[in-house]
Amino acid sequence: MSKNDLKKYWIIGDIHGCIFTLEKLIDKLPKGSNPIFVGDLVDRGNYSKEVIEFVIENNYQSVFGNHEYLMFNYARDAMIRNIQSMWSMSNKSYGGLKTLHSYANSENTLLKHIEFIEKLPKYLEIDNYFITHGFGLPYYKRRDTFSKDLYTNRLEDISLDWESSWKDYKVINVFGHTHYKDVKFGKNYIGIDTGAVFGNKLSAVNLKTKEIISQKTIKKDTK
């Protein structure tokens, strides 16, 4: 891949059911852009069903996030078997109740979307960029065996099982999962989640230029 090819790739942070904010952000991207999502398409916001349908209809790529993990494991139980969990109840830290509301009377769509989620990759690699949901860089050499850490790890959670030389890796890890006020740039990582569902903004970073394009959260996505 040439460096010019990288210019079409825009990596977008955690959406969490904020469909109107997402559509506005996509409209701001240059014509011919190829958006890629870092997971957590669902939960907390009001329109998880619409976000996943938007991704599917446009054939966009996404990696698997921890909220996709929760939805995959608990949504069928809640909607079909009436077996509830912390995810599907009113605990806002999980946010699954709003996801279930978005699928009201749409059981077939839910099942289609769960099948889509199941097939999402735990990571993507484009040139020297390593795209994960969580902070995956300290697991890069073990990326095919430590898959759960790729969507649950945080930059702030220094652990003894991190690879000791990760700070010197030549790959650049673009990740979400932990929200920051603004896109967080490090030597070999970019934290792209800027807290759209918490009322801040949804952001995209260009892989070639490192340009940032953001969209302030639209209130009807979260209220």
N, CA, C and O of each residue as an XYZ file, in Angstrom:
892
protein
N       0.836     -1.196      0.000
C       0.000      0.000      0.000
C       0.875      1.252      0.000
O       1.824      1.342      0.779
N       0.569      2.206     -0.856
C       1.318      3.453     -0.875
C       0.827      4.371      0.238
O      -0.273      4.209      0.767
N       1.671      5.335      0.574
C       1.275      6.293      1.610
C       0.053      7.092      1.173
O      -0.758      7.495      2.007
N      -0.082      7.324     -0.147
C      -1.252      8.065     -0.630
C      -2.549      7.314     -0.361
O      -3.589      7.925     -0.115
N      -2.483      5.972     -0.410
C      -3.675      5.179     -0.132
C      -4.176      5.390      1.291
O      -5.377      5.299      1.547
N      -3.264      5.671      2.217
C      -3.649      5.864      3.613
C      -4.574      7.060      3.795
O      -5.327      7.129      4.766
N      -4.515      7.997      2.859
C      -5.289      9.228      3.011
C      -6.798      8.981      3.003
O      -7.560      9.808      3.504
N      -7.232      7.861      2.444
C      -8.678      7.597      2.388
C      -9.208      7.024      3.699
O     -10.420      6.987      3.906
N      -8.322      6.578      4.584
C      -8.756      5.915      5.817
C      -8.933      6.912      6.958
O      -8.015      7.650      7.315
N     -10.126      6.909      7.510
C     -10.451      7.715      8.692
C     -10.924      6.762      9.784
O     -11.890      6.023      9.593
N     -10.248      6.780     10.921
C     -10.614      5.911     12.037
C     -11.502      6.704     12.991
O     -11.145      7.798     13.429
N     -12.664      6.137     13.306
C     -13.688      6.840     14.084
C     -13.860      6.173     15.443
O     -13.881      4.948     15.556
N     -13.982      7.007     16.468
C     -14.085      6.537     17.841
C     -15.433      5.925     18.199
O     -16.294      5.743     17.338
N     -15.601      5.615     19.468
C     -16.768      4.902     19.984
C     -18.056      5.685     19.700
O     -18.167      6.861     20.046
N     -19.017      5.020     19.070
C     -20.263      5.675     18.658
C     -21.362      5.507     19.710
O     -22.092      6.457     19.994
N     -21.486      4.326     20.282
C     -22.454      4.064     21.360
C     -23.866      4.505     21.005
O     -24.518      5.197     21.787
N     -24.339      4.108     19.829
C     -25.731      4.362     19.488
C     -26.062      5.785     19.094
O     -27.240      6.141     19.048
N     -25.071      6.611     18.808
C     -25.300      8.024     18.453
C     -25.370      8.174     16.933
O     -24.428      8.667     16.313
N     -26.468      7.755     16.344
C     -26.575      7.691     14.888
C     -26.567      9.066     14.235
O     -25.934      9.231     13.192
N     -27.242     10.057     14.805
C     -27.306     11.369     14.169
C     -25.945     12.066     14.211
O     -25.559     12.749     13.262
N     -25.237     11.888     15.302
C     -23.880     12.433     15.398
C     -22.968     11.754     14.387
O     -22.154     12.410     13.737
N     -23.108     10.435     14.256
C     -22.297      9.690     13.296
C     -22.564     10.153     11.866
O     -21.625     10.396     11.108
N     -23.825     10.275     11.496
C     -24.149     10.689     10.125
C     -23.601     12.076      9.819
O     -23.118     12.317      8.713
N     -23.668     12.983     10.775
C     -23.112     14.328     10.574
C     -21.598     14.266     10.394
O     -21.040     14.978      9.558
N     -20.933     13.417     11.176
C     -19.482     13.294     11.054
C     -19.100     12.707      9.690
O     -18.184     13.204      9.036
N     -19.798     11.657      9.266
C     -19.520     11.049      7.965
C     -19.666     12.084      6.853
O     -18.874     12.098      5.910
N     -20.671     12.946      6.957
C     -20.893     13.979      5.946
C     -19.737     14.968      5.880
O     -19.519     15.595      4.843
N     -18.999     15.114      6.966
C     -17.866     16.046      6.999
C     -16.592     15.481      6.383
O     -15.671     16.229      6.055
N     -16.540     14.151      6.226
C     -15.334     13.534      5.699
C     -15.206     13.797      4.203
O     -16.219     13.962      3.523
N     -13.986     13.840      3.676
C     -13.803     14.071      2.241
C     -14.457     12.986      1.404
O     -14.584     11.843      1.842
N     -14.865     13.347      0.213
C     -15.472     12.383     -0.705
C     -14.502     11.242     -0.978
O     -13.310     11.472     -1.184
N     -15.010     10.010     -0.979
C     -14.170      8.843     -1.225
C     -13.477      8.302      0.004
O     -12.638      7.408     -0.105
N     -13.812      8.830      1.183
C     -13.195      8.366      2.423
C     -13.645      6.948      2.759
O     -14.724      6.511      2.358
N     -12.806      6.246      3.496
C     -13.112      4.895      3.956
C     -13.096      4.896      5.487
O     -12.039      4.714      6.091
N     -14.270      5.101      6.127
C     -14.304      5.112      7.592
C     -14.123      3.700      8.153
O     -14.627      2.724      7.597
N     -13.395      3.618      9.261
C     -13.234      2.369     10.007
C     -13.523      2.679     11.468
O     -13.074      3.697     11.995
N     -14.281      1.792     12.126
C     -14.716      2.043     13.494
C     -13.946      1.171     14.489
O     -13.585      0.033     14.188
N     -13.703      1.727     15.678
C     -12.942      1.002     16.698
C     -13.840      0.233     17.667
O     -13.411     -0.110     18.769
N     -15.075     -0.037     17.268
C     -15.959     -0.818     18.127
C     -16.767      0.035     19.078
O     -16.690      1.263     19.050
N     -17.553     -0.631     19.929
C     -18.560      0.030     20.766
C     -19.495      0.862     19.901
O     -19.701      2.054     20.129
N     -20.047      0.197     18.909
C     -21.089      0.800     18.086
C     -22.371      0.968     18.887
O     -23.206      1.814     18.565
N     -22.524      0.159     19.933
C     -23.818      0.004     20.619
C     -23.742      0.435     22.089
O     -22.674      0.715     22.634
N     -24.950      0.474     22.707
C     -25.155      0.708     24.147
C     -25.050      2.191     24.521
O     -24.338      2.975     23.894
N     -25.785      2.526     25.559
C     -25.795      3.848     26.188
C     -26.561      4.905     25.395
O     -27.397      5.603     25.969
N     -26.307      5.043     24.107
C     -27.058      5.967     23.266
C     -28.381      5.357     22.840
O     -28.664      4.196     23.137
N     -29.193      6.150     22.139
C     -30.571      5.751     21.849
C     -30.753      4.902     20.590
O     -31.827      4.332     20.396
N     -29.738      4.801     19.732
C     -29.981      4.248     18.400
C     -28.956      3.182     18.004
O     -28.357      3.258     16.932
N     -28.762      2.206     18.861
C     -27.805      1.138     18.556
C     -28.202      0.368     17.303
O     -27.357      0.084     16.454
N     -29.475      0.031     17.184
C     -29.939     -0.705     15.999
C     -29.620      0.072     14.729
O     -29.139     -0.502     13.752
N     -29.882      1.363     14.736
C     -29.674      2.183     13.549
C     -28.187      2.317     13.212
O     -27.816      2.365     12.039
N     -27.344      2.376     14.231
C     -25.902      2.465     13.978
C     -25.403      1.200     13.288
O     -24.694      1.274     12.284
N     -25.772      0.042     13.824
C     -25.298     -1.201     13.210
C     -25.843     -1.346     11.796
O     -25.120     -1.772     10.895
N     -27.095     -0.999     11.595
C     -27.675     -1.092     10.251
C     -26.939     -0.158      9.286
O     -26.709     -0.518      8.131
N     -26.575      1.017      9.747
C     -25.822      1.985      8.942
C     -24.468      1.411      8.536
O     -24.050      1.552      7.387
N     -23.792      0.772      9.470
C     -22.487      0.170      9.187
C     -22.632     -0.968      8.181
O     -21.839     -1.079      7.247
N     -23.641     -1.810      8.371
C     -23.858     -2.940      7.466
C     -24.214     -2.454      6.060
O     -23.640     -2.922      5.076
N     -25.158     -1.518      5.965
C     -25.631     -1.048      4.658
C     -24.521     -0.399      3.844
O     -24.511     -0.493      2.617
N     -23.590      0.257      4.520
C     -22.500      0.939      3.824
C     -21.234      0.094      3.699
O     -20.217      0.546      3.174
N     -21.320     -1.149      4.197
C     -20.192     -2.073      4.099
C     -18.930     -1.497      4.738
O     -17.824     -1.669      4.225
N     -19.116     -0.808      5.872
C     -17.978     -0.251      6.602
C     -17.336     -1.331      7.465
O     -17.966     -2.337      7.791
N     -16.086     -1.113      7.826
C     -15.364     -2.034      8.691
C     -15.389     -1.546     10.138
O     -15.396     -0.344     10.406
N     -15.401     -2.491     11.047
C     -15.297     -2.186     12.474
C     -14.589     -3.338     13.160
O     -14.643     -4.480     12.702
N     -13.925     -3.025     14.264
C     -13.404     -4.082     15.121
C     -14.397     -4.330     16.249
O     -15.344     -3.567     16.440
N     -14.173     -5.382     16.974
C     -15.034     -5.858     18.056
C     -14.707     -5.103     19.343
O     -13.551     -5.050     19.761
N     -15.738     -4.517     19.970
C     -15.543     -3.810     21.218
C     -16.152     -4.549     22.397
O     -16.858     -5.541     22.218
N     -15.882     -4.072     23.591
C     -16.410     -4.758     24.767
C     -17.932     -4.677     24.852
O     -18.561     -5.556     25.439
N     -18.533     -3.634     24.274
C     -19.996     -3.560     24.285
C     -20.621     -4.453     23.215
O     -21.769     -4.872     23.358
N     -19.889     -4.746     22.158
C     -20.340     -5.792     21.244
C     -20.309     -7.146     21.954
O     -21.193     -7.981     21.761
N     -19.283     -7.351     22.774
C     -19.194     -8.588     23.570
C     -20.426     -8.731     24.474
O     -21.017     -9.807     24.558
N     -20.803     -7.651     25.142
C     -21.957     -7.695     26.039
C     -23.244     -7.956     25.265
O     -24.063     -8.782     25.666
N     -23.412     -7.252     24.164
C     -24.623     -7.439     23.376
C     -24.711     -8.858     22.834
O     -25.776     -9.473     22.876
N     -23.610     -9.378     22.329
C     -23.593    -10.737     21.782
C     -23.988    -11.761     22.846
O     -24.698    -12.723     22.554
N     -23.532    -11.553     24.064
C     -23.759    -12.528     25.127
C     -25.128    -12.427     25.788
O     -25.646    -13.428     26.283
N     -25.730    -11.222     25.804
C     -26.911    -11.035     26.633
C     -28.178    -10.587     25.910
O     -29.266    -10.700     26.474
N     -28.074    -10.088     24.692
C     -29.264     -9.530     24.037
C     -30.322    -10.593     23.747
O     -31.508    -10.361     23.986
N     -29.912    -11.753     23.237
C     -30.895    -12.802     22.947
C     -31.589    -13.284     24.211
O     -32.794    -13.534     24.210
N     -30.821    -13.415     25.293
C     -31.432    -13.819     26.568
C     -32.502    -12.826     26.996
O     -33.589    -13.213     27.426
N     -32.181    -11.538     26.873
C     -33.108    -10.517     27.362
C     -34.372    -10.431     26.517
O     -35.474    -10.365     27.061
N     -34.227    -10.431     25.188
C     -35.368    -10.194     24.313
C     -36.175    -11.455     24.020
O     -37.394    -11.386     23.862
N     -35.518    -12.587     23.948
C     -36.192    -13.809     23.504
C     -36.535    -14.728     24.680
O     -37.601    -15.342     24.701
N     -35.628    -14.819     25.656
C     -35.826    -15.764     26.761
C     -36.249    -15.082     28.067
O     -36.533    -15.754     29.059
N     -36.289    -13.747     28.062
C     -36.636    -12.973     29.255
C     -35.723    -13.299     30.433
O     -36.162    -13.341     31.582
N     -34.453    -13.528     30.130
C     -33.422    -13.723     31.163
C     -32.596    -12.450     31.218
O     -31.908    -12.107     30.257
N     -32.664    -11.752     32.340
C     -32.033    -10.439     32.435
C     -30.637    -10.521     33.070
O     -30.310    -11.474     33.778
N     -29.836     -9.501     32.795
C     -28.467     -9.403     33.320
C     -28.201     -7.945     33.675
O     -29.052     -7.084     33.450
N     -27.035     -7.668     34.222
C     -26.670     -6.282     34.513
C     -26.672     -5.441     33.235
O     -26.996     -4.254     33.268
N     -26.309     -6.062     32.111
C     -26.283     -5.341     30.833
C     -27.683     -4.885     30.425
O     -27.856     -3.759     29.960
N     -28.678     -5.748     30.596
C     -30.011     -5.458     30.074
C     -30.903     -4.711     31.058
O     -32.025     -4.337     30.717
N     -30.419     -4.493     32.261
C     -31.202     -3.764     33.253
C     -30.807     -2.292     33.260
O     -30.199     -1.826     32.297
N     -31.124     -1.565     34.285
C     -31.004     -0.102     34.240
C     -29.640      0.435     34.637
O     -29.490      1.643     34.821
N     -28.642     -0.432     34.772
C     -27.298      0.017     35.120
C     -26.714      0.810     33.944
O     -26.455      0.248     32.880
N     -26.507      2.125     34.143
C     -26.079      2.987     33.041
C     -24.653      2.728     32.592
O     -24.290      3.082     31.470
N     -23.837      2.118     33.440
C     -22.463      1.838     33.035
C     -22.406      0.805     31.917
O     -21.457      0.781     31.134
N     -23.433     -0.054     31.844
C     -23.522     -1.028     30.756
C     -24.322     -0.457     29.585
O     -23.887     -0.541     28.437
N     -25.449      0.105     29.862
C     -26.219      0.796     28.833
C     -26.990     -0.082     27.886
O     -27.438      0.386     26.839
N     -27.161     -1.358     28.227
C     -27.841     -2.265     27.310
C     -29.331     -2.049     27.210
O     -29.941     -2.420     26.207
N     -29.939     -1.452     28.235
C     -31.388     -1.254     28.211
C     -31.808     -0.371     27.035
O     -32.818     -0.634     26.383
N     -31.025      0.677     26.772
C     -31.338      1.534     25.629
C     -31.164      0.771     24.313
O     -31.899      0.999     23.352
N     -30.204     -0.120     24.281
C     -30.028     -0.945     23.084
C     -31.260     -1.797     22.851
O     -31.751     -1.884     21.726
N     -31.764     -2.427     23.906
C     -32.960     -3.254     23.772
C     -34.155     -2.425     23.319
O     -34.954     -2.888     22.504
N     -34.287     -1.213     23.832
C     -35.388     -0.351     23.414
C     -35.302     -0.050     21.921
O     -36.326      0.050     21.245
N     -34.082      0.094     21.410
C     -33.936      0.409     19.984
C     -34.361     -0.760     19.102
O     -34.672     -0.570     17.927
N     -34.375     -1.973     19.667
C     -34.774     -3.162     18.910
C     -36.203     -3.600     19.214
O     -36.588     -4.713     18.857
N     -36.981     -2.770     19.852
C     -38.358     -3.144     20.187
C     -39.103     -3.586     18.933
O     -39.119     -2.875     17.928
N     -39.725     -4.772     18.997
C     -40.479     -5.339     17.880
C     -39.615     -5.603     16.643
O     -40.123     -5.628     15.522
N     -38.312     -5.797     16.849
C     -37.396     -6.028     15.727
C     -36.499     -7.227     16.019
O     -35.278     -7.147     15.887
N     -37.110     -8.325     16.413
C     -36.342     -9.496     16.813
C     -35.472    -10.024     15.674
O     -34.324    -10.402     15.907
N     -35.992    -10.055     14.456
C     -35.214    -10.567     13.330
C     -33.999     -9.692     13.034
O     -32.925    -10.191     12.698
N     -34.187     -8.380     13.164
C     -33.060     -7.468     12.969
C     -32.010     -7.684     14.044
O     -30.812     -7.669     13.765
N     -32.464     -7.882     15.268
C     -31.531     -8.166     16.358
C     -30.689     -9.401     16.053
O     -29.468     -9.376     16.210
N     -31.327    -10.462     15.625
C     -30.598    -11.699     15.343
C     -29.612    -11.514     14.199
O     -28.510    -12.061     14.231
N     -30.003    -10.746     13.191
C     -29.091    -10.447     12.080
C     -27.882     -9.661     12.574
O     -26.752     -9.921     12.161
N     -28.125     -8.703     13.457
C     -27.042     -7.870     13.954
C     -26.111     -8.642     14.881
O     -24.904     -8.402     14.885
N     -26.657     -9.563     15.664
C     -25.805    -10.404     16.516
C     -24.895    -11.276     15.654
O     -23.729    -11.488     15.986
N     -25.426    -11.769     14.564
C     -24.597    -12.556     13.634
C     -23.485    -11.694     13.041
O     -22.358    -12.158     12.867
N     -23.806    -10.442     12.732
C     -22.797     -9.501     12.232
C     -21.712     -9.251     13.276
O     -20.522     -9.275     12.963
N     -22.133     -9.011     14.525
C     -21.194     -8.748     15.607
C     -20.238     -9.921     15.806
O     -19.041     -9.731     16.017
N     -20.778    -11.126     15.738
C     -19.963    -12.319     15.973
C     -18.783    -12.410     15.007
O     -17.748    -12.986     15.341
N     -18.937    -11.852     13.834
C     -17.901    -11.964     12.801
C     -16.906    -10.803     12.804
O     -15.965    -10.798     12.010
N     -17.101     -9.823     13.681
C     -16.187     -8.689     13.708
C     -14.789     -9.126     14.153
O     -14.663     -9.924     15.082
N     -13.747     -8.619     13.511
C     -12.386     -8.981     13.913
C     -11.987     -8.281     15.209
O     -12.513     -7.217     15.536
N     -11.061     -8.881     15.938
C     -10.564     -8.261     17.170
C      -9.561     -7.150     16.874
O      -9.316     -6.285     17.714
N      -8.984     -7.182     15.674
C      -8.072     -6.106     15.278
C      -8.016     -6.037     13.763
O      -8.392     -6.977     13.064
N      -7.535     -4.896     13.271
C      -7.235     -4.712     11.858
C      -5.839     -4.128     11.750
O      -5.414     -3.379     12.629
N      -5.123     -4.456     10.693
C      -3.816     -3.854     10.424
C      -3.831     -3.237      9.033
O      -4.153     -3.902      8.049
N      -3.483     -1.969      8.964
C      -3.374     -1.232      7.712
C      -2.018     -0.558      7.697
O      -1.747      0.331      8.505
N      -1.158     -0.988      6.765
C       0.208     -0.491      6.737
C       0.826     -0.728      8.119
O       0.838     -1.867      8.586
N       1.338      0.309      8.786
C       1.910      0.091     10.119
C       0.950      0.524     11.236
O       1.383      0.827     12.349
N      -0.344      0.551     10.934
C      -1.345      0.909     11.938
C      -2.046     -0.347     12.447
O      -2.431     -1.222     11.671
N      -2.200     -0.414     13.746
C      -2.800     -1.541     14.460
C      -4.064     -1.007     15.124
O      -3.982     -0.246     16.088
N      -5.231     -1.399     14.618
C      -6.504     -0.822     15.035
C      -7.231     -1.799     15.948
O      -7.551     -2.920     15.550
N      -7.487     -1.364     17.167
C      -8.138     -2.196     18.173
C      -9.176     -1.368     18.915
O      -9.229     -0.147     18.768
N     -10.000     -2.040     19.714
C     -10.943     -1.282     20.546
C     -10.248     -0.769     21.806
O     -10.223      0.434     22.064
N      -9.689     -1.688     22.583
C      -8.924     -1.282     23.750
C      -7.487     -0.951     23.362
O      -7.117     -1.012     22.189
N      -6.696     -0.604     24.349
C      -5.280     -0.296     24.103
C      -4.546     -1.612     23.869
O      -4.135     -2.282     24.817
N      -4.387     -1.972     22.609
C      -3.870     -3.290     22.264
C      -2.367     -3.375     22.091
O      -1.828     -4.471     21.941
N      -1.679     -2.243     22.109
C      -0.254     -2.240     21.787
C       0.592     -3.172     22.654
O       1.474     -3.841     22.117
N       0.366     -3.248     23.970
C       1.196     -4.134     24.803
C       0.948     -5.622     24.563
O       1.614     -6.469     25.159
N      -0.011     -5.940     23.689
C      -0.305     -7.330     23.332
C      -0.054     -7.586     21.841
O      -0.507     -8.590     21.292
N       0.663     -6.681     21.202
C       0.793     -6.769     19.752
C       1.427     -8.085     19.301
O       0.943     -8.697     18.348
N       2.488     -8.531     19.954
C       3.153     -9.770     19.546
C       2.280    -10.997     19.823
O       2.489    -12.059     19.236
N       1.308    -10.846     20.713
C       0.402    -11.947     21.066
C      -1.030    -11.637     20.638
O      -1.989    -12.126     21.237
N      -1.159    -10.825     19.602
C      -2.474    -10.321     19.199
C      -3.455    -11.411     18.788
O      -4.667    -11.194     18.814
N      -2.954    -12.566     18.413
C      -3.849    -13.646     18.006
C      -4.189    -14.609     19.138
O      -4.990    -15.526     18.955
N      -3.584    -14.407     20.304
C      -3.865    -15.287     21.444
C      -4.447    -14.541     22.641
O      -5.122    -15.146     23.474
N      -4.197    -13.242     22.739
C      -4.715    -12.437     23.850
C      -5.863    -11.561     23.335
O      -5.867    -10.351     23.559
N      -6.825    -12.164     22.654
C      -7.830    -11.383     21.943
C      -8.701    -10.545     22.874
O      -9.043     -9.416     22.524
N      -9.070    -11.056     24.048
C      -9.945    -10.283     24.929
C      -9.272     -9.001     25.395
O      -9.926     -7.969     25.542
N      -7.970     -9.064     25.624
C      -7.255     -7.859     26.063
C      -7.269     -6.772     24.987
O      -7.125     -5.589     25.295
N      -7.441     -7.167     23.748
C      -7.467     -6.186     22.664
C      -8.718     -5.312     22.720
O      -8.736     -4.230     22.134
N      -9.763     -5.764     23.414
C     -10.945     -4.907     23.512
C     -11.292     -4.517     24.952
O     -12.322     -3.882     25.176
N     -10.470     -4.878     25.919
C     -10.749     -4.472     27.305
C      -9.620     -3.675     27.956
O      -9.851     -3.015     28.969
N      -8.415     -3.716     27.409
C      -7.276     -3.075     28.049
C      -7.332     -1.545     27.920
O      -7.872     -1.016     26.948
N      -6.775     -0.855     28.898
C      -6.707      0.603     28.881
C      -5.263      1.068     29.026
O      -4.456      0.424     29.697
N      -4.951      2.172     28.403
C      -3.620      2.771     28.498
C      -3.233      3.019     29.949
O      -2.065      2.901     30.318
N      -4.214      3.362     30.763
C      -3.952      3.720     32.162
C      -3.793      2.504     33.071
O      -3.384      2.651     34.223
N      -4.107      1.309     32.576
C      -4.109      0.101     33.411
C      -2.823     -0.704     33.220
O      -2.866     -1.829     32.723
N      -1.700     -0.145     33.604
C      -0.413     -0.820     33.417
C      -0.425     -2.168     34.139
O      -0.782     -2.257     35.314
N      -0.030     -3.208     33.415
C      -0.127     -4.572     33.932
C       1.180     -5.326     33.741
O       1.957     -5.029     32.834
N       1.408     -6.302     34.605
C       2.617     -7.114     34.528
C       2.644     -7.989     33.279
O       3.712     -8.447     32.872
N       1.482     -8.228     32.664
C       1.487     -9.086     31.481
C       1.680     -8.303     30.173
O       1.607     -8.883     29.089
N       1.924     -6.987     30.273
C       2.234     -6.206     29.083
C       3.614     -6.585     28.548
O       4.530     -6.863     29.321
N       3.755     -6.595     27.241
C       5.052     -6.837     26.626
C       5.995     -5.690     26.974
O       5.640     -4.522     26.816
N       7.177     -6.014     27.440
C       8.070     -5.017     28.029
C       8.561     -3.968     27.035
O       8.906     -2.856     27.433
N       8.597     -4.300     25.776
C       9.177     -3.378     24.792
C       8.130     -2.622     23.974
O       8.463     -2.060     22.930
N       6.861     -2.595     24.428
C       5.799     -2.018     23.614
C       6.030     -0.545     23.280
O       5.584     -0.079     22.232
N       6.706      0.181     24.136
C       6.942      1.610     23.889
C       7.847      1.854     22.689
O       7.904      2.965     22.162
N       8.556      0.810     22.258
C       9.461      0.939     21.121
C       8.920      0.317     19.842
O       9.608      0.307     18.822
N       7.702     -0.201     19.882
C       7.135     -0.824     18.687
C       6.955      0.223     17.585
O       6.613      1.375     17.851
N       7.191     -0.202     16.354
C       7.076      0.708     15.216
C       5.637      0.849     14.734
O       5.309      1.804     14.031
N       4.780     -0.093     15.105
C       3.374      0.045     14.732
C       2.725      1.133     15.574
O       3.177      1.432     16.680
N       1.658      1.721     15.038
C       0.902      2.746     15.754
C      -0.477      2.181     16.060
O      -1.228      1.818     15.154
N      -0.798      2.110     17.333
C      -2.071      1.552     17.776
C      -3.128      2.656     17.843
O      -2.991      3.609     18.611
N      -4.183      2.522     17.034
C      -5.323      3.436     17.103
C      -6.429      2.700     17.849
O      -6.856      1.625     17.429
N      -6.887      3.270     18.939
C      -7.818      2.560     19.819
C      -8.889      3.484     20.382
O      -8.768      4.707     20.330
N      -9.949      2.869     20.927
C     -11.018      3.593     21.601
C     -11.091      3.166     23.056
O     -10.073      3.110     23.745
N     -12.305      2.862     23.527
C     -12.558      2.271     24.845
C     -12.459      3.263     26.001
O     -13.354      3.309     26.845
N     -11.404      4.046     26.055
C     -11.246      5.063     27.095
C     -11.477      6.428     26.463
O     -10.809      6.792     25.495
N     -12.432      7.188     27.017
C     -12.724      8.467     26.376
C     -11.883      9.591     26.968
O     -11.649      9.674     28.174
N     -11.448     10.440     26.063
C     -10.649     11.618     26.400
C     -11.387     12.855     25.885
O     -12.244     12.757     25.006
N     -11.047     14.008     26.436
C     -11.674     15.251     25.975
C     -11.356     15.504     24.511
O     -12.222     15.919     23.741
N     -10.105     15.251     24.129
C      -9.653     15.397     22.756
C      -8.871     14.153     22.367
O      -8.446     13.386     23.231
N      -8.681     13.952     21.072
C      -7.903     12.804     20.606
C      -6.525     12.821     21.271
O      -5.856     13.854     21.315
N      -6.112     11.658     21.789
C      -4.867     11.556     22.559
C      -3.770     10.944     21.688
O      -3.875      9.797     21.254
N      -2.721     11.723     21.442
C      -1.600     11.257     20.634
C      -0.419     10.898     21.528
O      -0.020     11.680     22.391
N       0.138      9.701     21.311
C       1.373      9.288     21.955
C       2.410      8.945     20.899
O       2.157      9.092     19.704
N       3.564      8.494     21.334
C       4.648      8.154     20.403
C       4.203      7.121     19.382
O       4.494      7.267     18.195
N       3.508      6.086     19.814
C       3.080      5.027     18.903
C       1.638      4.593     19.172
O       1.286      3.425     19.006
N       0.824      5.539     19.585
C      -0.603      5.245     19.777
C      -1.437      6.505     19.593
O      -0.945      7.624     19.732
N      -2.714      6.294     19.275
C      -3.688      7.376     19.154
C      -4.975      6.913     19.817
O      -5.583      5.939     19.373
N      -5.394      7.593     20.867
C      -6.670      7.309     21.527
C      -7.752      8.165     20.892
O      -7.722      9.391     20.996
N      -8.716      7.513     20.230
C      -9.646      8.222     19.352
C     -11.047      8.417     19.952
O     -11.870      9.109     19.355
N     -11.332      7.826     21.109
C     -12.657      7.985     21.716
C     -12.728      9.324     22.440
O     -12.000      9.554     23.405
N     -13.608     10.206     21.972
C     -13.755     11.513     22.616
C     -15.145     11.689     23.241
O     -15.675     12.800     23.288
N     -15.721     10.596     23.714
C     -16.896     10.651     24.581
C     -18.162     11.173     23.949
O     -18.857     11.991     24.552
N     -18.483     10.721     22.744
C     -19.700     11.200     22.080
C     -20.941     10.962     22.931
O     -21.786     11.848     23.060
N     -21.055      9.769     23.512
C     -22.268      9.434     24.247
C     -22.357     10.180     25.578
O     -23.415     10.209     26.206
N     -21.252     10.780     26.004
C     -21.253     11.564     27.242
C     -21.414     13.057     26.972
O     -21.205     13.885     27.859
N     -21.790     13.393     25.735
C     -22.101     14.783     25.414
C     -20.934     15.586     24.896
O     -21.055     16.803     24.755
N     -19.807     14.962     24.605
C     -18.647     15.702     24.116
C     -18.655     15.747     22.585
O     -19.264     16.646     22.005
N     -17.997     14.802     21.925
C     -17.934     14.821     20.459
C     -17.500     13.461     19.945
O     -16.916     12.659     20.674
N     -17.797     13.216     18.673
C     -17.339     12.027     17.960
C     -16.231     12.477     17.020
O     -16.383     13.467     16.303
N     -15.109     11.746     17.022
C     -13.937     12.191     16.269
C     -13.436     11.131     15.303
O     -13.601      9.930     15.518
N     -12.817     11.616     14.229
C     -12.171     10.768     13.230
C     -10.757     11.278     13.002
O     -10.522     12.486     12.984
N      -9.805     10.344     12.827
C      -8.421     10.720     12.537
C      -8.020     10.116     11.198
O      -8.328      8.959     10.914
N      -7.334     10.901     10.381
C      -6.857     10.422      9.093
C      -5.509      9.732      9.271
O      -4.615     10.267      9.927
N      -5.364      8.539      8.684
C      -4.152      7.762      8.907
C      -2.908      8.364      8.262
O      -1.798      8.140      8.745
N      -3.070      9.112      7.198
C      -1.891      9.703      6.562
C      -1.515     11.044      7.168
O      -0.359     11.273      7.526
N      -2.502     11.930      7.279
C      -2.209     13.310      7.662
C      -2.316     13.576      9.160
O      -1.809     14.584      9.652
N      -2.983     12.662      9.891
C      -3.317     12.825     11.319
C      -4.298     13.962     11.560
O      -4.482     14.407     12.693
N      -4.928     14.430     10.481
C      -5.970     15.442     10.629
C      -7.115     14.880     11.460
O      -7.453     13.702     11.350
N      -7.704     15.720     12.284
C      -8.853     15.344     13.104
C     -10.088     16.085     12.598
O     -10.059     17.298     12.391
N     -11.168     15.338     12.402
C     -12.471     15.938     12.124
C     -13.428     15.450     13.205
O     -13.511     14.251     13.474
N     -14.149     16.380     13.822
C     -15.037     16.016     14.927
C     -16.438     16.568     14.707
O     -16.648     17.513     13.946
N     -17.392     15.945     15.400
C     -18.772     16.403     15.403
C     -19.269     16.423     16.838
O     -19.251     15.399     17.520
N     -19.711     17.584     17.297
C     -20.277     17.681     18.641
C     -21.513     16.797     18.743
O     -22.298     16.707     17.799
N     -21.682     16.153     19.879
C     -22.807     15.244     20.085
C     -24.137     15.951     19.874
O     -24.367     17.039     20.402
N     -25.004     15.322     19.100
C     -26.351     15.812     18.895
C     -27.243     15.279     20.009
O     -27.292     14.071     20.243
N     -27.934     16.158     20.683
C     -28.603     15.810     21.950
C     -29.605     14.682     21.837
O     -29.741     13.900     22.778
N     -30.317     14.565     20.717
C     -31.353     13.540     20.636
C     -30.754     12.126     20.576
O     -31.483     11.144     20.716
N     -29.446     12.018     20.372
C     -28.795     10.702     20.431
C     -28.711     10.160     21.850
O     -28.624      8.947     22.044
N     -28.736     11.034     22.834
C     -28.478     10.603     24.210
C     -29.585     10.962     25.189
O     -29.654     10.369     26.265
N     -30.441     11.898     24.860
C     -31.482     12.334     25.800
C     -32.735     11.483     25.711
O     -33.699     11.725     26.438
